[in-house]
Amino acid sequence: MWSSTEKPAQGGGFMQSPGQFGSPSAGSTEKRQDRIQSVVPVAVATVLATPQDQPLRVSGAEVHMAVLVGRLETIDRGGTKVSYTLADETGTLTALRWIDAEAGPEPDSDLAEGMLVRMVVRVRPGPSKGGAGSTNIMCFHLEAVTPEEELIHRLEVQHAALTIAHVAALSAGGGAANGGGGGTGLTNSMVGGGGGADVPMVTGGGIVGLTPQQQMVYSAIHAAVGDQGVHRDQVYGSLTGKVPRPEIDRIMEFLSNEGHIYNTTDDDHFKATDC
């Protein structure tokens, strides 16, 4: 049997190691300490079990972004969006990806139905246009994986759930662990009203709908290479004289909340979701 299992996040992607679910630095705000900003591996069944009026949760903690691995059963391309049906051993779901028809080749042009894939998603509370029983599941990244990587994901789904529960228990008991608190709100929804009509579209290093300053910050993060992404200070340096530091911090918070970037090794290192 094949199942939902995760590629170790593009050379660094999700996975902060077990002790890194929220270890905020001195420059981090208290609000950020209560968030799981990593991309968390989950099974399809976890998404399907999420009530329509609630955010996605793992071990009681709200999850910012999630990684699924399974078989790509269908690809349905439209003018401005692509619908994917993904199935793992635990269930089947449909996710949408918004595209810019003028941005060049479609991002999934090398994928085909029947392949094993890794999908980065966000789940928006509330029913989608898919009808009763469906939810808004937005796809931000899609790539092929091997059966071995699928197995890794299966193990990491279990490991992540145990780690989040452990960190939450330590935090509730006054332990040394900071962050990762269960049941705390992680993000604002990226999807606007009307089933996602207001979703910004990622267009090869840029996002339609961002202000010029937001785009500059996003581009600085998107250009980063390596597993750790880019440090906050490097973004400050690259935008000296263009965007004030306090505004950069606010924009980073916004981009993180909206699912465009995420933290890697700590709360001061960032990587773009679609890298």
C-alpha positions as a LaTeX table, in Angstrom:
\begin{tabular}{lrrr}
\hline
Residue & $x$ (\AA) & $y$ (\AA) & $z$ (\AA) \\
\hline
Met1 & 0.00 & 0.00 & 0.00 \\
Trp2 & 1.24 & 3.48 & $-0.76$ \\
Ser3 & 0.52 & 6.34 & 1.52 \\
Ser4 & 0.97 & 10.02 & 2.16 \\
Thr5 & 4.63 & 10.56 & 2.95 \\
Glu6 & 6.87 & 13.54 & 2.75 \\
Lys7 & 9.90 & 14.64 & 0.89 \\
Pro8 & 12.18 & 16.41 & 3.32 \\
Ala9 & 10.98 & 19.71 & 2.08 \\
Gln10 & 13.16 & 20.65 & $-0.84$ \\
Gly11 & 16.40 & 20.51 & 0.92 \\
Gly12 & 15.12 & 22.14 & 4.03 \\
Gly13 & 11.52 & 22.95 & 3.44 \\
Phe14 & 9.19 & 21.88 & 6.28 \\
Met15 & 11.08 & 20.40 & 8.59 \\
Gln16 & 12.63 & 22.10 & 11.32 \\
Ser17 & 14.05 & 19.42 & 13.54 \\
Pro18 & 12.09 & 18.20 & 16.56 \\
Gly19 & 13.20 & 20.91 & 18.92 \\
Gln20 & 12.62 & 23.72 & 16.46 \\
Phe21 & 8.86 & 24.08 & 16.49 \\
Gly22 & 8.98 & 27.72 & 17.41 \\
Ser23 & 12.22 & 28.84 & 19.01 \\
Pro24 & 11.80 & 32.59 & 18.56 \\
Ser25 & 14.77 & 34.90 & 18.67 \\
Ala26 & 15.05 & 38.13 & 20.58 \\
Gly27 & 13.57 & 40.12 & 17.71 \\
Ser28 & 10.44 & 38.02 & 17.50 \\
Thr29 & 7.11 & 39.19 & 18.78 \\
Glu30 & 5.09 & 37.36 & 21.40 \\
Lys31 & 2.44 & 36.66 & 18.79 \\
Arg32 & 4.94 & 34.78 & 16.64 \\
Gln33 & 5.96 & 32.59 & 19.58 \\
Asp34 & 2.47 & 31.07 & 19.56 \\
Arg35 & 2.64 & 30.03 & 15.92 \\
Ile36 & 3.81 & 26.96 & 14.08 \\
Gln37 & 5.29 & 28.67 & 11.04 \\
Ser38 & 6.86 & 25.49 & 9.64 \\
Val39 & 5.27 & 23.57 & 6.83 \\
Val40 & 3.88 & 20.52 & 8.64 \\
Pro41 & 3.50 & 17.07 & 7.04 \\
Val42 & 0.00 & 15.62 & 7.31 \\
Ala43 & $-2.10$ & 12.81 & 5.85 \\
Val44 & $-5.08$ & 13.49 & 3.62 \\
Ala45 & $-7.39$ & 12.14 & 6.33 \\
Thr46 & $-6.29$ & 14.94 & 8.67 \\
Val47 & $-7.42$ & 17.54 & 6.15 \\
Leu48 & $-10.68$ & 15.72 & 5.42 \\
Ala49 & $-11.45$ & 15.51 & 9.14 \\
Thr50 & $-11.16$ & 19.28 & 9.57 \\
Pro51 & $-14.59$ & 20.83 & 10.27 \\
Gln52 & $-15.58$ & 23.45 & 7.71 \\
Asp53 & $-15.70$ & 26.21 & 10.32 \\
Gln54 & $-12.29$ & 25.45 & 11.85 \\
Pro55 & $-8.66$ & 25.68 & 10.73 \\
Leu56 & $-6.47$ & 22.66 & 10.10 \\
Arg57 & $-5.05$ & 21.24 & 13.33 \\
Val58 & $-2.35$ & 18.75 & 14.20 \\
Ser59 & $-2.30$ & 17.49 & 17.78 \\
Gly60 & $-4.59$ & 20.38 & 18.74 \\
Ala61 & $-2.35$ & 23.09 & 17.23 \\
Glu62 & $-3.44$ & 25.16 & 14.26 \\
Val63 & $-1.21$ & 24.59 & 11.26 \\
His64 & $-0.03$ & 27.36 & 8.98 \\
Met65 & 0.94 & 25.32 & 5.92 \\
Ala66 & 0.78 & 21.58 & 5.33 \\
Val67 & 2.57 & 19.07 & 3.14 \\
Leu68 & 0.73 & 16.15 & 1.56 \\
Val69 & 2.19 & 13.31 & $-0.46$ \\
Gly70 & 0.10 & 10.97 & $-2.57$ \\
Arg71 & $-0.86$ & 9.92 & $-6.04$ \\
Leu72 & $-1.99$ & 12.64 & $-8.44$ \\
Glu73 & $-5.23$ & 11.16 & $-9.73$ \\
Thr74 & $-6.50$ & 14.01 & $-11.91$ \\
Ile75 & $-5.35$ & 17.37 & $-13.27$ \\
Asp76 & $-8.09$ & 19.72 & $-14.46$ \\
Arg77 & $-6.68$ & 22.88 & $-16.05$ \\
Gly78 & $-8.73$ & 26.04 & $-16.47$ \\
Gly79 & $-7.96$ & 29.57 & $-17.58$ \\
Thr80 & $-6.85$ & 30.93 & $-14.20$ \\
Lys81 & $-6.65$ & 27.86 & $-11.98$ \\
Val82 & $-5.75$ & 24.19 & $-11.91$ \\
Ser83 & $-7.66$ & 21.60 & $-9.90$ \\
Tyr84 & $-5.75$ & 18.60 & $-8.59$ \\
Thr85 & $-7.15$ & 15.41 & $-7.08$ \\
Leu86 & $-4.66$ & 13.86 & $-4.67$ \\
Ala87 & $-5.09$ & 10.48 & $-2.98$ \\
Asp88 & $-3.11$ & 8.73 & $-0.30$ \\
Glu89 & $-3.84$ & 5.62 & 1.75 \\
Thr90 & $-6.10$ & 7.64 & 4.05 \\
Gly91 & $-8.35$ & 9.43 & 1.57 \\
Thr92 & $-8.78$ & 11.65 & $-1.48$ \\
Leu93 & $-9.06$ & 15.44 & $-1.73$ \\
Thr94 & $-9.14$ & 18.21 & $-4.31$ \\
Ala95 & $-6.89$ & 21.28 & $-4.19$ \\
Leu96 & $-6.85$ & 24.43 & $-6.33$ \\
Arg97 & $-3.86$ & 26.33 & $-7.63$ \\
Trp98 & $-4.26$ & 29.82 & $-9.07$ \\
Ile99 & $-2.09$ & 30.62 & $-12.07$ \\
Asp100 & $-1.26$ & 33.54 & $-14.32$ \\
Ala101 & $-1.99$ & 32.53 & $-17.90$ \\
Glu102 & 0.49 & 35.14 & $-19.18$ \\
Ala103 & 3.36 & 34.14 & $-16.90$ \\
Gly104 & 4.73 & 31.39 & $-19.13$ \\
Pro105 & 4.65 & 27.59 & $-18.91$ \\
Glu106 & 2.32 & 26.08 & $-16.34$ \\
Pro107 & 4.16 & 25.18 & $-13.11$ \\
Asp108 & 3.06 & 21.53 & $-13.29$ \\
Ser109 & 3.89 & 20.97 & $-16.96$ \\
Asp110 & 6.31 & 18.15 & $-16.04$ \\
Leu111 & 3.70 & 16.26 & $-13.99$ \\
Ala112 & 1.18 & 13.70 & $-15.14$ \\
Glu113 & $-1.76$ & 11.86 & $-13.67$ \\
Gly114 & $-0.73$ & 8.76 & $-11.77$ \\
Met115 & 2.54 & 10.21 & $-10.45$ \\
Leu116 & 3.47 & 10.39 & $-6.78$ \\
Val117 & 3.71 & 14.06 & $-5.81$ \\
Arg118 & 4.42 & 16.32 & $-2.90$ \\
Met119 & 1.91 & 19.16 & $-2.43$ \\
Val120 & 2.18 & 22.21 & $-0.16$ \\
Val121 & $-1.27$ & 23.49 & 0.79 \\
Arg122 & $-3.27$ & 25.76 & 3.03 \\
Val123 & $-6.74$ & 24.90 & 4.26 \\
Arg124 & $-9.24$ & 27.73 & 4.65 \\
Pro125 & $-12.10$ & 27.28 & 7.13 \\
Gly126 & $-15.53$ & 27.36 & 5.53 \\
Pro127 & $-17.17$ & 25.61 & 2.57 \\
Ser128 & $-15.76$ & 26.10 & $-0.90$ \\
Lys129 & $-17.53$ & 26.32 & $-4.23$ \\
Gly130 & $-17.11$ & 22.58 & $-4.46$ \\
Gly131 & $-20.35$ & 22.12 & $-2.55$ \\
Ala132 & $-21.37$ & 20.65 & 0.77 \\
Gly133 & $-18.67$ & 18.72 & 2.56 \\
Ser134 & $-15.80$ & 20.37 & 0.69 \\
Thr135 & $-13.28$ & 22.87 & 1.97 \\
Asn136 & $-10.97$ & 25.45 & 0.44 \\
Ile137 & $-7.64$ & 23.72 & $-0.10$ \\
Met138 & $-5.13$ & 25.91 & $-1.90$ \\
Cys139 & $-2.03$ & 24.41 & $-3.52$ \\
Phe140 & 1.16 & 26.49 & $-3.52$ \\
His141 & 3.76 & 23.98 & $-4.64$ \\
Leu142 & 3.70 & 20.64 & $-6.43$ \\
Glu143 & 6.55 & 18.31 & $-7.39$ \\
Ala144 & 7.17 & 14.66 & $-8.15$ \\
Val145 & 8.54 & 12.38 & $-5.43$ \\
Thr146 & 9.88 & 8.85 & $-5.26$ \\
Pro147 & 8.36 & 5.93 & $-3.34$ \\
Glu148 & 11.21 & 6.27 & $-0.85$ \\
Glu149 & 10.32 & 9.91 & $-0.25$ \\
Glu150 & 6.71 & 8.89 & 0.17 \\
Leu151 & 7.78 & 6.52 & 2.95 \\
Ile152 & 9.76 & 9.30 & 4.62 \\
His153 & 6.67 & 11.47 & 4.61 \\
Arg154 & 4.62 & 8.75 & 6.27 \\
Leu155 & 7.11 & 8.64 & 9.13 \\
Glu156 & 7.34 & 12.41 & 9.38 \\
Val157 & 3.56 & 12.75 & 9.61 \\
Gln158 & 3.69 & 10.67 & 12.78 \\
His159 & 6.81 & 12.40 & 14.06 \\
Ala160 & 5.39 & 15.89 & 13.56 \\
Ala161 & 2.17 & 15.05 & 15.41 \\
Leu162 & 4.12 & 13.65 & 18.37 \\
Thr163 & 6.54 & 16.59 & 18.40 \\
Ile164 & 3.78 & 19.21 & 18.36 \\
Ala165 & 1.93 & 17.42 & 21.16 \\
His166 & 5.14 & 17.17 & 23.20 \\
Val167 & 6.06 & 20.84 & 22.77 \\
Ala168 & 2.51 & 21.91 & 23.63 \\
Ala169 & 2.59 & 19.79 & 26.79 \\
Leu170 & 5.90 & 21.28 & 27.87 \\
Ser171 & 4.65 & 24.79 & 27.18 \\
Ala172 & 1.43 & 24.21 & 29.11 \\
Gly173 & 3.41 & 22.82 & 32.02 \\
Gly174 & 5.87 & 25.69 & 32.13 \\
Gly175 & 8.65 & 23.67 & 30.52 \\
Ala176 & 11.58 & 25.03 & 28.61 \\
Ala177 & 9.97 & 24.72 & 25.21 \\
Asn178 & 8.65 & 27.92 & 23.71 \\
Gly179 & 6.09 & 28.23 & 20.96 \\
Gly180 & 4.04 & 25.64 & 19.18 \\
Gly181 & 1.19 & 26.15 & 21.60 \\
Gly182 & $-1.82$ & 24.02 & 20.87 \\
Gly183 & $-5.03$ & 25.64 & 19.83 \\
Thr184 & $-3.56$ & 29.06 & 19.08 \\
Gly185 & $-4.38$ & 30.89 & 15.87 \\
Leu186 & $-1.55$ & 30.67 & 13.36 \\
Thr187 & $-2.55$ & 32.60 & 10.31 \\
Asn188 & $-4.94$ & 34.81 & 8.49 \\
Ser189 & $-6.62$ & 33.09 & 5.57 \\
Met190 & $-5.04$ & 33.55 & 2.20 \\
Val191 & $-8.31$ & 32.88 & 0.46 \\
Gly192 & $-10.75$ & 35.73 & 0.13 \\
Gly193 & $-14.52$ & 35.44 & $-0.05$ \\
Gly194 & $-16.23$ & 33.66 & $-2.88$ \\
Gly195 & $-14.24$ & 30.46 & $-2.87$ \\
Gly196 & $-10.83$ & 31.98 & $-3.50$ \\
Ala197 & $-11.58$ & 34.65 & $-6.09$ \\
Asp198 & $-9.31$ & 37.08 & $-4.29$ \\
Val199 & $-6.30$ & 34.80 & $-3.96$ \\
Pro200 & $-3.07$ & 36.48 & $-5.10$ \\
Met201 & $-1.38$ & 34.56 & $-7.89$ \\
Val202 & 2.28 & 33.53 & $-7.78$ \\
Thr203 & 3.96 & 34.39 & $-11.04$ \\
Gly204 & 7.57 & 33.24 & $-11.16$ \\
Gly205 & 9.17 & 35.26 & $-8.38$ \\
Gly206 & 6.33 & 37.74 & $-8.00$ \\
Ile207 & 2.83 & 37.75 & $-6.58$ \\
Val208 & $-0.01$ & 39.63 & $-8.21$ \\
Gly209 & $-1.73$ & 41.85 & $-5.67$ \\
Leu210 & 1.24 & 42.84 & $-3.49$ \\
Thr211 & 2.23 & 46.46 & $-2.96$ \\
Pro212 & 5.62 & 47.53 & $-4.37$ \\
Gln213 & 7.26 & 47.34 & $-0.93$ \\
Gln214 & 5.72 & 43.94 & $-0.23$ \\
Gln215 & 6.96 & 42.73 & $-3.60$ \\
Met216 & 10.50 & 43.94 & $-2.87$ \\
Val217 & 10.60 & 42.04 & 0.43 \\
Tyr218 & 9.12 & 38.92 & $-1.15$ \\
Ser219 & 11.60 & 39.07 & $-4.05$ \\
Ala220 & 14.53 & 39.38 & $-1.62$ \\
Ile221 & 13.37 & 36.24 & 0.19 \\
His222 & 12.45 & 34.38 & $-3.00$ \\
Ala223 & 15.96 & 34.92 & $-4.39$ \\
Ala224 & 17.59 & 33.11 & $-1.47$ \\
Val225 & 19.30 & 29.80 & $-2.15$ \\
Gly226 & 20.18 & 27.04 & 0.28 \\
Asp227 & 18.31 & 25.12 & 2.91 \\
Gln228 & 18.12 & 27.92 & 5.47 \\
Gly229 & 16.77 & 30.58 & 3.14 \\
Val230 & 17.66 & 34.18 & 3.96 \\
His231 & 18.25 & 35.84 & 7.33 \\
Arg232 & 16.21 & 38.85 & 8.36 \\
Asp233 & 19.38 & 40.98 & 8.51 \\
Gln234 & 20.23 & 40.10 & 4.92 \\
Val235 & 16.82 & 41.34 & 3.81 \\
Tyr236 & 17.39 & 44.53 & 5.79 \\
Gly237 & 20.73 & 45.00 & 4.02 \\
Ser238 & 19.41 & 44.35 & 0.53 \\
Leu239 & 16.61 & 46.88 & 0.99 \\
Thr240 & 18.56 & 49.64 & 2.74 \\
Gly241 & 17.19 & 53.00 & 1.66 \\
Lys242 & 14.20 & 51.36 & $-0.02$ \\
Val243 & 12.07 & 49.93 & 2.79 \\
Pro244 & 12.41 & 50.88 & 6.50 \\
Arg245 & 13.26 & 48.02 & 8.85 \\
Pro246 & 10.02 & 48.23 & 10.87 \\
Glu247 & 8.07 & 48.03 & 7.62 \\
Ile248 & 10.13 & 45.02 & 6.49 \\
Asp249 & 9.20 & 43.27 & 9.74 \\
Arg250 & 5.52 & 44.02 & 9.19 \\
Ile251 & 5.69 & 42.81 & 5.61 \\
Met252 & 7.45 & 39.59 & 6.63 \\
Glu253 & 4.72 & 38.95 & 9.17 \\
Phe254 & 2.08 & 39.57 & 6.50 \\
Leu255 & 3.76 & 37.32 & 3.92 \\
Ser256 & 4.15 & 34.57 & 6.50 \\
Asn257 & 0.53 & 34.85 & 7.58 \\
Glu258 & $-0.60$ & 34.70 & 3.96 \\
Gly259 & 1.40 & 31.57 & 3.24 \\
His260 & 3.94 & 33.07 & 0.83 \\
Ile261 & 6.97 & 32.52 & 3.08 \\
Tyr262 & 7.81 & 30.36 & 6.09 \\
Asn263 & 10.51 & 30.05 & 8.74 \\
Thr264 & 13.29 & 27.49 & 8.43 \\
Thr265 & 15.89 & 27.10 & 11.20 \\
Asp266 & 14.51 & 29.86 & 13.43 \\
Asp267 & 12.16 & 32.86 & 13.37 \\
Asp268 & 14.75 & 35.03 & 11.62 \\
His269 & 15.36 & 32.78 & 8.60 \\
Phe270 & 12.82 & 32.79 & 5.78 \\
Lys271 & 12.19 & 30.88 & 2.57 \\
Ala272 & 9.54 & 31.40 & $-0.10$ \\
Thr273 & 6.87 & 28.70 & $-0.22$ \\
Asp274 & 7.12 & 28.21 & $-3.99$ \\
Cys275 & 10.92 & 27.88 & $-4.11$ \\
\hline
\end{tabular}
